Each structure stands twice: as C-alpha cells, then as structure tokens.
Amino acid sequence: MELQLALDLVNIPEAKALVKEVEAYIDVVEIGTPVVINEGLHAVRAIKDAFPNLKVLADLKVMDAGGYEVMKAVEAGADIVTVLGVAEDSTIRGAVEEAAKTNKKILVDMISVKNIEERAKELDALGVDYICVHSGYDTQAEGKNSFEELTAIKRVVKNAKTAIAGGIKLSTLPEVIAAKPDLVIVGGGITGHDDIKAAASQMQQLIKQG
Ligand SMILES: O=C([C@H](O)CO)[C@H](O)[C@H](O)COP(=O)(O)O
C-alpha cells in the first residue's frame, strides 16, 4: 500500500516546501487539478526535477483527447496521469496506449460514475493501471466518503490496482486501510494538519502496519 500526497491549493514554491517536509513518508506527489489550472504542467516538471525519487501524478482528470493530454503530462515528467471514469472508452484506450509507450501509468478517477462496479469491470478490461474511488471537494462538503465504493470495486477488479481519495484523515485512515487499497491519496488530511510532518509520518506508520 502506498501513500500519495495531494497538493491542490498551493503554488509551485509552496508545493516544493511542503514536499520537502514530508518526502521521507510519501511515495507519490499529486499535482492537483487546481494547481495544474493555476500553474500549468510546469508544476509537474518542477516537482519531478526537485524530487526525482518520488513518483509524480498529474491530476488532469482527462475527459477527451486521452492520448494527446497524457502525452503532454508525460513529457512534463508525470509518472501517473488521471483520466475520468465517465470518459468514453476511446478516450480511456488512447490514454492507456500513450502511457504504455513509456511505461507510465493511468489512474482512472471514478468521480461521478453512477454504476461503480459495472464501470470498474469495463475499465479493468480496458487495461487501466489504477481505479480510484473519489469523493470530490463538493460531495465531501455534503458528507460523502468513498469507503463503501472501495469495497465494491475490490470485489470486481482483477488486474488494476485500487485507490481511494477524498477527505481522508488520520482518524479515518484505519477504516480505509482495512479495505486494503493499493494507493491511499491524502490532501487536506496532511496539508491542513498543524504538524504536517507528524501527520504524514503517522499515516505512513499506519499504512506499513496495515
Ligand atoms: O482530486 C482532488 C479534488 O478533486 C480537487 O482537485 C483532491 O486532490 C483529492 O480529493 C484529495 O484531496 P483531499 O480530499 O483534500 O484529501
């Protein structure tokens, strides 16, 4: 099980400073969608150059032009690129084919997917690398989490790795770990903590014990 730090509400210098504090405790750095909107793919390049030993995920949430957009993120240094589960199969195929050329990975974000199990089976057959259940900021504000969805996709996914994102905190991490995802994605649960280093370190410990 790996830990991904999601960076959403920072600029490039702030992102670098945050990663420097917790680099020993995380496996993947996510350049979040808001950061890509504000800073462009330069943010991916800046973090990959500064922390070459960490994997970098570009949270582009690709919805169309899968091959092209994945190509641009990979050129910028991304190891993993996100594509939306609600995208057309042709978009997913284009993304998977493009990433495979350089042994990079596609993580499909299941945000807004209605029939999670059925779509997860289809995505698994399309060869995506990760399937991620996700309660986005707006549904988190309505009290939603994705713990049950994680259990549901674990039942049907045979090849892809599974991931979970959205509002995970130290207090809820044990419940997440019990469902055994391959990747746990945490943003505010680390970056909003009073002691960022301690939060990341405790999360890593819980994950290692899990
Ligand atoms: O993907 C995300 C969200 O849609 C904003 O772009 C976040 O990175 C993801 O939800 C993880 O962040 P937290 O919910 O703060 O843990």
The ligand as a Tripos MOL2 file, in Angstrom:
@<TRIPOS>MOLECULE
LIG
   16    15     1     0     0
SMALL
NO_CHARGES

@<TRIPOS>ATOM
      1 O1         -8.6650   15.4150   -6.5440 O.2       1 LIG1
      2 C1         -8.9100   16.1630   -5.6480 C.2       1 LIG1
      3 C2        -10.0320   17.1520   -5.7210 C.3       1 LIG1
      4 O2        -10.8970   16.7900   -6.7880 O.3       1 LIG1
      5 C3         -9.5410   18.5530   -6.0030 C.3       1 LIG1
      6 O3         -8.8490   18.5960   -7.2120 O.3       1 LIG1
      7 C4         -8.0950   16.0930   -4.3810 C.3       1 LIG1
      8 O4         -6.7320   16.0400   -4.7100 O.3       1 LIG1
      9 C5         -8.4750   14.8450   -3.5720 C.3       1 LIG1
     10 O5         -9.8230   14.9600   -3.1710 O.3       1 LIG1
     11 C6         -7.5840   14.6330   -2.3330 C.3       1 LIG1
     12 O6         -7.6230   15.7620   -1.5230 O.3       1 LIG1
     13 P1         -8.3660   15.7530   -0.0760 P.3       1 LIG1
     14 O7         -9.8160   15.4980   -0.3310 O.co2     1 LIG1
     15 O8         -8.0760   17.1060    0.4870 O.co2     1 LIG1
     16 O9         -7.7390   14.6430    0.7210 O.co2     1 LIG1
@<TRIPOS>BOND
     1     1     2 2
     2     2     3 1
     3     2     7 1
     4     3     4 1
     5     3     5 1
     6     5     6 1
     7     7     8 1
     8     7     9 1
     9     9    10 1
    10     9    11 1
    11    11    12 1
    12    12    13 1
    13    13    14 2
    14    13    15 1
    15    13    16 1
@<TRIPOS>SUBSTRUCTURE
     1 LIG1         1 GROUP 0 **** ****
